[in-house]
Amino acid sequence: MSETMRAAVVPEAGEGFEVVERAVPEPAPGEVRVAVEACGICHSDVFVKDGGYPGVRYPRIPGHEVTGYVDAVGDDVDSWSEGDYVGAGWHGGHCFTCEPCRRGNFVQCANGDITGLTFDGGYAEFTTVPAEALAAVPEDLRAVDAAPLLCAGVTTYNALRNADLQPGDLVAVQGVGGLGHLGIQYARAAGYETVAISRSADKEEFATELGADHFVNAAETDPAEQLQALGGADGVLATAPSSDAIGSVVEGIGIDGSVIVVGVPGEDVPVNAQHLVGTNGAVEGWSSGDARDSQDTLEFSSLRDISPEIETYPLAEVETAYERMITNEARFRVVLEP
């Protein structure tokens, strides 16, 4: 094996990508080296590209939607072996000793790592990852399809399965984009009466193909009124990062309903408190999940044939690929193949 690899590096916050030759990293004790087959480009990669996330050290290799094969294992690792098909998501490991970890809440670890932010990620031919941050990938999932499921997938799947929802409940997915097009598929597979909400009328046919039972054109009608006409939503998965769009669906929830925010807007969300009080409703947030959650997402996606819509690019075209994502031109997830 070569002693060097290609990697797309952000030299400093706000600078462009540089594709460079680097030494192949050696796994430290407790780590696994992964030969990267694919790495998704996520909007959260802006934290590395433009800065703004505390503690990021440069130069840094971004990428937290990583799939590939175990290439080497460090000392004290007995949970993975060379050749295992694995993935790594946003959650990049935990300390096991803080209060959240002691309660099994690894996502809220006080000392947790983030793949591609606190250590180098998957915009490279190889990366090293803490053993506890890896998920097993089903063999029938292509690496390019599995990669986005380690962020957009686990975020939407985990939010829905942890909500107080039952098969047959009316569940809306606000936004038919990178997160939303997966949320619609998971909602349908979970047995919910699924509503897709979008301001783009041309997405109606696509949303129906994904499994939506209803489509609401939020550019022409009031989405809250439409949800109430259907009986009031038991849950709304808010995937589009727009405070106004999220606020517009709050009055669409019925009794004990909730709006679950997974697409984070830059501004505060306006909320009608009277409607929340009157319905016993809630507006809440959900972060992605740990490695076991990612593995559950991958296994469910394999079971129900759920996959993302993707565009793929070689590592040399990382700048183009990133721009397709950040300008919302991509349909819908962008994946690098190092």
C-alpha positions as CSV (number, residue, x, y, z in Angstrom):
1,M,0.0,0.0,0.0
2,S,1.2,3.5,-0.8
3,E,2.4,5.6,2.2
4,T,0.6,8.7,0.9
5,M,-3.0,9.5,0.1
6,R,-5.0,12.3,-1.6
7,A,-7.1,14.5,0.6
8,A,-9.2,17.7,0.2
9,V,-8.0,20.1,2.9
10,V,-9.3,23.4,4.1
11,P,-6.1,25.3,5.0
12,E,-7.8,28.0,7.0
13,A,-11.4,29.1,7.7
14,G,-12.8,30.9,4.7
15,E,-10.3,29.5,2.2
16,G,-10.9,27.2,-0.8
17,F,-10.2,23.5,-0.8
18,E,-6.7,22.2,-1.6
19,V,-6.3,18.6,-2.9
20,V,-3.0,17.5,-1.5
21,E,-0.8,14.5,-0.9
22,R,-0.6,13.5,2.8
23,A,0.8,10.6,4.8
24,V,-1.7,7.8,5.3
25,P,-2.7,8.1,9.0
26,E,-1.9,5.4,11.5
27,P,-4.8,4.3,13.8
28,A,-4.0,5.2,17.5
29,P,-5.1,2.8,20.3
30,G,-8.9,2.6,20.2
31,E,-9.1,3.8,16.5
32,V,-9.8,2.2,13.2
33,R,-8.5,3.2,9.8
34,V,-11.0,3.3,7.0
35,A,-10.3,3.1,3.3
36,V,-12.9,5.6,2.1
37,E,-15.2,4.5,-0.7
38,A,-17.6,7.5,-0.5
39,C,-18.1,10.7,1.6
40,G,-21.2,12.8,1.5
41,I,-21.0,16.6,1.5
42,C,-23.3,18.1,4.1
43,H,-24.4,21.7,4.7
44,S,-22.8,21.4,8.2
45,D,-19.4,21.2,6.5
46,V,-19.7,25.0,6.3
47,F,-18.5,24.9,9.9
48,V,-15.1,23.8,8.6
49,K,-15.1,25.6,5.3
50,D,-16.1,29.0,6.6
51,G,-15.4,28.6,10.3
52,G,-17.7,29.4,13.2
53,Y,-17.5,26.2,15.1
54,P,-15.4,26.4,18.3
55,G,-12.3,24.3,18.5
56,V,-11.8,23.5,14.8
57,R,-8.1,23.4,14.1
58,Y,-6.6,24.0,10.6
59,P,-5.7,22.6,8.2
60,R,-8.7,20.2,8.4
61,I,-10.1,17.5,6.2
62,P,-13.9,17.8,6.4
63,G,-16.5,15.0,5.9
64,H,-18.8,13.3,8.3
65,E,-20.8,11.0,6.0
66,V,-18.1,8.4,5.5
67,T,-18.4,4.9,4.1
68,G,-15.6,2.4,3.4
69,Y,-13.8,-0.7,4.5
70,V,-11.7,-1.2,7.6
71,D,-8.1,-1.1,6.5
72,A,-6.3,-1.4,9.8
73,V,-7.2,-1.5,13.5
74,G,-5.3,0.1,16.4
75,D,-4.5,-1.5,19.7
76,D,-7.3,-2.4,22.1
77,V,-9.9,-2.7,19.2
78,D,-11.7,-6.0,19.1
79,S,-15.1,-4.9,17.7
80,W,-13.9,-4.4,14.1
81,S,-11.7,-6.4,11.7
82,E,-10.0,-5.7,8.5
83,G,-12.4,-5.8,5.6
84,D,-15.5,-4.8,7.6
85,Y,-17.9,-2.6,5.6
86,V,-18.5,0.4,7.9
87,G,-19.6,4.0,8.1
88,A,-19.0,7.1,10.3
89,G,-21.4,10.0,10.9
90,W,-21.5,13.3,12.7
91,H,-21.1,11.7,16.1
92,G,-17.4,10.9,16.2
93,G,-17.0,9.2,19.6
94,H,-17.6,9.8,23.3
95,C,-15.8,9.8,26.6
96,F,-17.9,7.1,28.4
97,T,-17.4,8.9,31.7
98,C,-19.4,12.1,31.7
99,E,-22.9,12.2,33.1
100,P,-24.7,11.9,29.8
101,C,-22.5,9.0,28.8
102,R,-23.0,7.2,32.1
103,R,-26.7,7.4,31.3
104,G,-26.2,6.0,27.8
105,N,-26.9,9.4,26.1
106,F,-23.7,9.4,23.9
107,V,-24.9,12.1,21.5
108,Q,-24.9,14.6,24.4
109,C,-21.4,13.6,25.6
110,A,-19.8,16.6,27.2
111,N,-16.5,15.7,25.6
112,G,-17.7,14.2,22.3
113,D,-15.8,14.3,19.0
114,I,-17.3,15.2,15.6
115,T,-16.1,13.5,12.5
116,G,-14.5,16.0,10.1
117,L,-14.6,18.8,12.7
118,T,-12.6,17.8,15.8
119,F,-10.6,15.3,13.8
120,D,-10.0,14.7,10.0
121,G,-12.9,13.3,8.1
122,G,-13.7,11.6,4.9
123,Y,-12.8,14.0,2.1
124,A,-9.8,11.7,1.7
125,E,-8.7,8.2,0.6
126,F,-8.2,7.2,4.2
127,T,-9.4,8.4,7.6
128,T,-9.1,7.2,11.2
129,V,-12.1,7.0,13.5
130,P,-12.7,6.0,17.1
131,A,-14.0,2.4,17.2
132,E,-17.2,3.4,19.0
133,A,-18.1,5.8,16.3
134,L,-18.4,3.2,13.5
135,A,-21.6,1.6,12.2
136,A,-21.8,-1.6,10.2
137,V,-23.2,-1.0,6.7
138,P,-25.4,-3.7,5.1
139,E,-23.6,-5.2,2.1
140,D,-26.5,-4.5,-0.3
141,L,-26.2,-0.7,0.2
142,R,-23.8,1.0,-2.2
143,A,-21.3,3.2,-0.5
144,V,-22.5,6.3,-2.3
145,D,-26.0,5.6,-1.2
146,A,-25.1,4.7,2.4
147,A,-23.0,7.8,3.0
148,P,-25.8,10.4,3.2
149,L,-27.8,8.1,5.4
150,L,-25.2,8.6,8.1
151,C,-26.3,12.2,8.5
152,A,-29.5,13.2,6.7
153,G,-30.8,9.6,7.0
154,V,-30.2,9.1,10.7
155,T,-31.4,12.6,11.5
156,T,-34.8,12.1,9.9
157,Y,-35.2,8.4,10.8
158,N,-34.2,8.9,14.4
159,A,-36.4,12.0,14.9
160,L,-39.5,10.1,13.6
161,R,-38.9,6.9,15.6
162,N,-38.3,8.8,18.8
163,A,-41.5,10.9,18.4
164,D,-44.8,10.0,20.1
165,L,-46.3,8.7,16.8
166,Q,-48.2,5.6,15.8
167,P,-49.0,4.0,12.5
168,G,-51.9,5.8,10.8
169,D,-51.0,9.1,12.4
170,L,-51.0,12.2,10.2
171,V,-47.3,13.2,9.8
172,A,-46.1,16.1,7.6
173,V,-42.7,16.6,6.2
174,Q,-42.0,20.3,5.7
175,G,-39.4,20.6,2.9
176,V,-38.7,18.2,0.0
177,G,-35.0,18.5,-0.1
178,G,-31.9,16.8,1.2
179,L,-33.5,15.9,4.5
180,G,-37.1,16.0,3.5
181,H,-36.9,13.5,0.6
182,L,-35.6,10.9,3.1
183,G,-38.1,11.9,5.8
184,I,-41.0,11.3,3.4
185,Q,-39.7,7.8,2.7
186,Y,-39.2,6.9,6.4
187,A,-42.6,8.3,7.3
188,R,-44.3,6.2,4.6
189,A,-42.4,3.1,5.6
190,A,-43.4,3.6,9.2
191,G,-47.0,3.6,8.3
192,Y,-47.9,7.2,8.8
193,E,-50.4,9.1,6.6
194,T,-47.7,11.2,5.0
195,V,-48.0,14.9,3.9
196,A,-45.3,16.6,1.9
197,I,-45.1,20.4,2.2
198,S,-43.1,22.4,-0.2
199,R,-43.1,25.9,-1.9
200,S,-42.1,24.2,-5.2
201,A,-45.1,22.9,-7.1
202,D,-42.8,20.9,-9.4
203,K,-41.9,18.6,-6.5
204,E,-45.5,17.2,-6.1
205,E,-44.9,14.3,-8.5
206,F,-41.6,13.4,-6.9
207,A,-43.0,13.6,-3.4
208,T,-45.9,11.3,-4.5
209,E,-43.3,8.8,-5.9
210,L,-41.5,8.9,-2.6
211,G,-44.6,7.9,-0.8
212,A,-46.5,11.0,0.2
213,D,-50.3,10.6,0.5
214,H,-50.9,14.4,0.2
215,F,-49.0,17.4,-1.2
216,V,-49.3,20.9,0.1
217,N,-48.1,23.8,-2.0
218,A,-47.1,26.3,0.7
219,A,-46.5,29.0,-1.9
220,E,-50.2,29.0,-2.8
221,T,-52.0,27.9,0.3
222,D,-51.6,28.2,4.1
223,P,-50.0,24.9,5.1
224,A,-51.4,25.1,8.6
225,E,-54.9,25.4,7.3
226,Q,-54.3,22.5,4.9
227,L,-53.1,20.3,7.8
228,Q,-56.1,21.2,9.9
229,A,-58.4,20.4,7.0
230,L,-56.8,16.9,7.1
231,G,-57.6,16.6,10.8
232,G,-54.5,18.3,12.3
233,A,-51.0,16.9,12.2
234,D,-49.8,14.5,14.9
235,G,-46.3,15.4,13.9
236,V,-44.5,17.7,11.5
237,L,-40.9,17.0,10.7
238,A,-39.4,20.4,9.8
239,T,-36.5,19.9,7.5
240,A,-36.2,23.2,5.6
241,P,-34.0,25.6,7.6
242,S,-36.4,28.6,7.3
243,S,-37.8,30.2,10.5
244,D,-40.8,31.5,8.6
245,A,-41.5,28.1,7.0
246,I,-41.3,26.3,10.3
247,G,-43.5,28.9,12.0
248,S,-46.1,28.6,9.3
249,V,-46.8,24.9,10.2
250,V,-47.1,25.3,14.0
251,E,-50.8,26.0,13.8
252,G,-51.3,22.9,11.7
253,I,-50.7,20.5,14.6
254,G,-53.6,18.9,16.3
255,I,-54.1,17.8,19.9
256,D,-50.9,16.6,21.4
257,G,-49.1,17.3,18.1
258,S,-45.6,18.5,17.8
259,V,-43.3,20.2,15.3
260,I,-39.9,18.4,15.3
261,V,-37.2,20.7,14.0
262,V,-34.2,19.0,12.3
263,G,-33.3,21.8,9.8
264,V,-31.8,24.6,11.8
265,P,-32.6,28.1,10.7
266,G,-30.4,31.1,11.4
267,E,-33.2,33.1,13.1
268,D,-35.6,32.4,15.9
269,V,-38.8,30.6,15.0
270,P,-42.1,32.5,15.5
271,V,-44.5,30.4,17.6
272,N,-48.2,30.9,18.4
273,A,-48.1,30.1,22.1
274,Q,-51.9,30.1,22.3
275,H,-52.2,27.3,19.8
276,L,-49.6,25.3,21.6
277,V,-51.5,25.7,24.9
278,G,-54.8,24.9,23.2
279,T,-53.5,21.7,21.7
280,N,-51.1,20.6,24.4
281,G,-48.7,20.9,21.5
282,A,-44.9,21.4,21.3
283,V,-42.1,22.6,19.1
284,E,-39.0,20.6,19.7
285,G,-35.7,19.8,18.2
286,W,-33.8,16.6,17.4
287,S,-30.1,16.0,16.7
288,S,-28.9,13.1,14.7
289,G,-27.7,10.0,16.7
290,D,-24.8,7.9,17.7
291,A,-23.3,5.0,15.8
292,R,-25.9,2.5,16.8
293,D,-28.6,4.9,15.6
294,S,-26.8,5.2,12.3
295,Q,-26.6,1.4,12.0
296,D,-30.3,1.1,12.8
297,T,-31.0,3.7,10.0
298,L,-28.9,1.8,7.5
299,E,-30.5,-1.5,8.4
300,F,-34.0,-0.1,8.1
301,S,-33.1,1.6,4.8
302,S,-31.9,-1.7,3.5
303,L,-35.0,-3.5,4.7
304,R,-37.4,-1.0,3.1
305,D,-35.3,-0.1,0.0
306,I,-34.9,3.5,1.0
307,S,-32.1,5.5,-0.7
308,P,-31.2,9.1,-1.2
309,E,-31.2,11.0,-4.5
310,I,-27.5,11.8,-5.1
311,E,-24.9,13.5,-7.4
312,T,-21.4,12.0,-7.3
313,Y,-18.1,13.7,-7.9
314,P,-14.4,12.7,-7.8
315,L,-12.2,14.2,-5.1
316,A,-10.5,16.5,-7.7
317,E,-13.9,18.2,-8.2
318,V,-14.5,18.9,-4.5
319,E,-14.9,22.7,-5.1
320,T,-17.6,22.1,-7.7
321,A,-19.3,19.5,-5.6
322,Y,-19.3,21.7,-2.5
323,E,-20.7,24.7,-4.4
324,R,-23.6,22.5,-5.8
325,M,-24.5,21.7,-2.2
326,I,-24.1,25.1,-0.6
327,T,-26.1,26.9,-3.3
328,N,-28.9,24.3,-3.1
329,E,-28.4,23.4,-6.8
330,A,-27.9,19.7,-6.1
331,R,-30.7,17.2,-6.2
332,F,-30.5,16.3,-3.4
333,R,-27.3,15.0,-1.7
334,V,-23.7,15.4,-3.0
335,V,-21.2,12.6,-2.6
336,L,-17.5,12.4,-3.2
337,E,-15.8,9.3,-4.4
338,P,-12.1,9.5,-3.3
